Amino acid sequence: MFREFHPIVWSLVVGTVFVRAASSMSMPFLFLFLSNHTDMDLGMIGLTIGAGALAGTIGGFFGGTLSDKFGRRRVMLGALYVWMLVFVGFAFGKSPLLFLLLNIIGGLCRSFYEPVSQALMADVTPPEKRFRVFGLRYTAINVGVAVGPILGAMLAMTSAALPFLVTAAIYLVYVISLQMMLNVFGIKKIEGQKKEAVSFQRAFEVVVKDKAFRLYMVAGVFGAIGYSQMSSTLAKYAEMSVVDGTKLFAILMSVNAIVVVLMQMPLMRWSEKRTPLTSIVVGNVAYALGDVGFAFAGSWSVFIIAMVVFTLGEILTFTASDVLIDRMAPEDMRGTYYGAKSFSNLGQFIGPWMGGIFLATLGGSALFCVVAAFSLTSTAFQWAGQRAYLKQSGKALDAARVQA
């Protein structure tokens, strides 16, 4: 299996474990950190957290297009160096305005790094092996998340700022090691062979005219509104609902990651025999059931069961979504499409903001029932996007036959 993929794929996978472990030490606790150490209200905290996703909504498109034009290496490394400084800022920041600015910059860094790293993985992997590569990357993310929240909770007991400082240190080590790996394995040469004359205008025109892609992005917005609650309001909701809710939240995050690690391969084998749309529909139903479970949870056991069901939906939808993007993206614009996928991050902005307001005014039960409905609504747009994609593919095939 090690020889099956390019060494750069493995370097990104291993690095993903450490980066996600580091970020999950700190970012899931940001809602609690701001509510307990600043005078910001819940709505403002949700807006602050969502601002990073809003910045990433636009940033991913620019980052992906820049990577097609100037190369994956420069974009990824630059984003990681700046991202490291953002975590240092979280550790020492005092002003709500500064936290807002830092989260915006952090969102931009994530939107530059993650789509570009996915595009680089696809660049060096044959098409028939990309589903497994995306699944491997997703497993790596959750191996990191399995240990991060527990370590973060332990570090936070010593100092509220310590998880952010440790995260910054891990990011620094990773970006230096990744830079060395990219140099050793000649990514500059690969990039020189793959760069195309991509402009922002051409990239924007292609993406805007792609009806199937637009429908998928709308579906992604609805799905992201629900999914974003896990990394924002769920921590506060658990704290409000049960005894030792903060400890429960750390356990829930680890349960989420452990279920992914255990179930990723069985569900991936199940998904490979079916269409990506089937996986996404079943996944959205699991999301909705998990959210309903959270809505009426009054004990640790119900929260944990709901998280298991929610996570099954996550496994099914995430990898299938990557496969959909890979199939529809033109070869010379893969980075652009992966980056433009971040337009669905608009839901990651709306979700925490809306969630904070709902949590403060209507309560957690109403909030999670609403986002369950959003997950089901996402399915309708995914289905419409699939129909549009098949129609576009048929027209392209007919045109190719005429030319032949």
N, C-alpha and C positions, 0 to 999 in steps of 0.2 A: 504493500500500500504506500510505503514511503517513496518508492521509486516511481509510482504511478503518476505523481504530480511534480511540477516544477519546484525546485528548492525555494523560489520566491513565494510560492503558494504556502509552503510550510512555514516560512519565516513570518508571513502575515497571519497565519492561523495561530502560531505560538504566541506571537506578539499580541494578538487579539485577546487571548486568555488573560495576559497580565494587564493590558489596558482596561478591559472591562472589569476585572477584579478591582483595579484601582479606582475607576470612576464610580463603581457601585459601592465603594466605601463611603462616598461623600454625597453624590448627587441625589440619591433617593431620600436622603435625610435633610436636603436643603429646605424643604417646606417646614419641617420641624425646627431647623436651625433658625430660620428667619422669624417664625412665629414665637420662638422662645427667647430670642436675643435681640429683636428689634421691636419697634412699636407699630409695625406695618399690620394692617388688617388682612383677613384671609383673602379677600378679593384682590388686593394689591399684591399679595404674595403669589397668588395664582397667575396674575398678569406678569409679574417679574419672571417666574419660571417659564411661562408660555412664550415670553419675548424671545428666548433663545431659539425655540422652534420656529417662531415667525421669521427670524433672521435667516434660519436655515432653509426656509421655504424658497427664498430667492437665491440664497448663497449656493445651494446645491447645483442649480442650473449653471451659474457662472463658474463654479469650481470644476464641474464636469466638462464644460466647454473648454475651459483653459487647459485641462489635462489632455483633451484631444488635440489642442493646438500646440501646446508647449511641452507636453510630456507629463506622465503620472508622477514621476519622482519629485519634481520641484514642488508640485502642489501638495502632495502628501506630507513631505518633510516640513515645509513652511507652516502648514496647518498644525502639525504636532508641536512644533517649538512654541508657537503662540498659545496653543491650548494649555501647555504646561504653565505658562505665566498666568493664565486665567485662574487656575487653581490656587496659585500663590496669592492672587488678589482676593479670592474668597476667604482665605485664611486670615488676612489682615484687614479686610474691608470693614467699614463702619457705616457708611452712608447708604441708604436705600437706593439712591440714584446710581451709586457705584455698583451695587449688586445687579441692578438692572442692566447697566452697561456691560458688566462682566458676562452676564448670562447671554446677552446678545452676541458678544464676541465668541463665547464658547459655542453657541449654536452655529455660528458661521464656520468655526473650525471643524466641528463635527460634520457639517454639510459638505465641506471641502474634502475631508479625509475619507469618510466611509464610502461614498459612491465611487471615488477614484480608486480606492483599494479593491473594491469589487470589480471594477472595470479592468484593473491590472491582473487580477486573478483570472478573469475571462480571457484576457489577451494571451496568457501563457498556457491556457488549458484548451484542449480540443472540445468542440461543441458537445459531443456525446458524453463527456465527463463533467460538464459544468453543473448539472443538478447535484452530483455528489460533492463537488467543491463548495457550492452554496450551502449544502447541508452541513458539511464539515465546518465551515465558517460559523454557521449559526450555533452548532454544538460548542465550538470554542468560546463564543460569546457567553454562553450560559454556564460553562465550566467556571469562567471568571466570576460571573454573577452569583454562582453557588457559594463562593467563599467571601466575596466582597462585603455584603451587608453585615455579616457576623463580625468580621474584622473591623468594619467601620463603627459598629456599635461599641466594640471593646475599646477602640481608640478614642471615641467620643467621650467615654467615661473619664479619660485622663484629661482631655482638652477638646473643646468643641472645634477648634481650628486644626487639630492634629490630622484628622482624616484628609483634609484638603492638602496639607503639606506632604503627607505620604503619597497621595495621588500625584502631585506635581513631581516628586522625586522619581516615581516609577515611569511616568511619561518621559522624563528626561533620559533615563537609561534606555528606554525602548526606542526613542527616536534616534539616538546615537547608534545603537546596534543595528537598526533598520537601515540607516544611511550606509553603514559598512557593508551590509548584505547586498543592497542594491548596487553598490559599486563592484563588489566581488563577482556578482553574477551577470554583469553586463546589461543592466536595464537601459542604460543610455543607448546602446546599440539597438536594442529591441524597439525603443521609442523612436529612434531615427528611421526605422523601417516602417513604422505604423502611422506616423504623423500625417495628417491630411490638412488641406487648406480649409479649415473650419473657422467660420466667423460667427460672431454672436447673432448677426442678422439671419444668416442661413440656419443656424441652430434653432433660433426662435421660430422661424417660419415653418421648419419641418415639424417641430413639436406641436405647434398650434394647429397645423393642418391635419394632424393625426387624430381622427375622431376617437378611435379605440383607446388611444393613450389618454385623451381628455376624460373619457368616462371612467377609466381605471383610476385616474387621479381623484375624481369626485368620490368614488368608492373609498379610496384611501383616506380622504379627509374624514368621512363618517367613521371609518374604522379607527382612525387615530384619536378621535375625540374620546372614544371609549377606552382605548388602550392606554392613553396618557394618564388616566386616573391612577393606574398602578404605581406610577413613579411620581405622583403629586399628591392627590387628596387621600389616597388609601391609607397613608401613614397617619394622617390626622384623624380620619374616620375610625381607624382601629383604636387609636388612643382615646377617642370619645366613647367608644362602644363597649370595650371590655377592659378588665383589670390588666395592667402591664401591656397595654396596647402597643407601645413602642417596641418592646421585645417581640411581641407577636408579629409586628410588621417585618422585623429583621428575619424572623423565621419564615414568613410568607415569601419573602424575596428569595431565600435559599431554597424553599420548596419549589418555587417556580423554576429555578435553574436546575435543580436535581431532576425534576420530572422531564425537563428537556433533554438532559444528558441520558436518562434511562430510556426515554420513548422516542428520541429522534430517529434512530435507525429503524425500528419497527414501523413507525408511521411513514418514514421516507420510502421504505419498500412498498408500503400500501399505496402511497401517492404516485409512485413511478408507474403503476399499472392503471392509473386513472388520469383524467385531464386535470390541469392546474385549477380550472374553475370548480371542479368537484371538490378538490381539497379546500378551496377557499370557502365554498358554501358550507361545508361541514364545519370548518373552522369558525366561521361567523356564528353559527348556531351554538357552538361550544362557548364562544365569547359571551353570548347573550345569557346562557344558562349560568355561567360563572358570575356574571354581574348581578343576576337575580339572587344568586346565593349570597353575595356580599350584602345586597340590599336588606336581606332578612336575617343576617347572621347575628347571633347574640352570644356566641361562645367561640373559643379557640377552634374547636373541632369543625364547626360549620365554615369558618373562615378558611381553614386549611383545605377542606373538601372543595369549596368554591374555587380556590386557587388552582387545585389540580385540574379541574374541568376547564377553567379559563386558560391554563397553560397548554392543554391539548389543542385548543383553538389557535393559540399562538404558533405552535409547531407547524400546524397544517397550513396556515396562511402565509407565514413569513417566507419560507423557501419557495412556495408556489408563486408568490408575487415576484420574487427575483427571476424565476424561470420565465414568467410572462414578459418581463422587461427585456430579458436577454433575447427572446425570440423575435420581438418586434423591432429591436434596435438595428439600424443599418450598421454594417461592420465598421465604417469609419467614424461613427458617431455614438459608439457605445458609452463613452464617458458622459456625453451630453444627455443621453436618455437616463442613465443611472442618476445623474445629477438632477435632471428635471423631475425624477420621481419624488424628489424632496418637496415638490409643490404640495404633496399630500400632507406635509408637515404643518400646513395651515391648521389641521385638526389638532396637532400637538400644541398649538398656541391657543386655539379656542377651548380645548379640553380643560387644562388647568385653570384658566380664567373662569370659564363657566362653572367648573367643579367647585372652585373656591366660593363663588357666589351662592350656588345651590346648597353647598354644605352649611354655609352660615345662615341661610334664610329658610330653606325647605327641609334640610337634614339629609343624611347619607342615604336613607332608603329611597327617597325620591330621585336623588342623583343617579344611583346605580340602576334604577329601573329605566330612567331616560336613556342612559348610555347603552343599555341592553337593546333598546329599540333602535338606536343608531347603528349598532352592529348588524342588525337584521336589514336595515335600510341599505347598508353598504352592499349587501348581496345583490340587490336589484340592479345597481349600477355596474357591478362586476359582470353580471349576465349580459347587460346591454353592451358593455365593452367587448365581451367575447364575440357577440354577434357582429359587431362592427369590424373586429379584427379578421374574422373569417371572411367577411365580405370584401375587405381590402385585400386580403391575401389572394382571394379568387380572381379579383380584377388584375392584380400584379401578375399572376400566373398566366392569365389569358393574354395579357400584353406581351409577355415573354414568348408565348407560343406564336403570336402574330409576327414578331420580329424574327423568330427562328424560321 
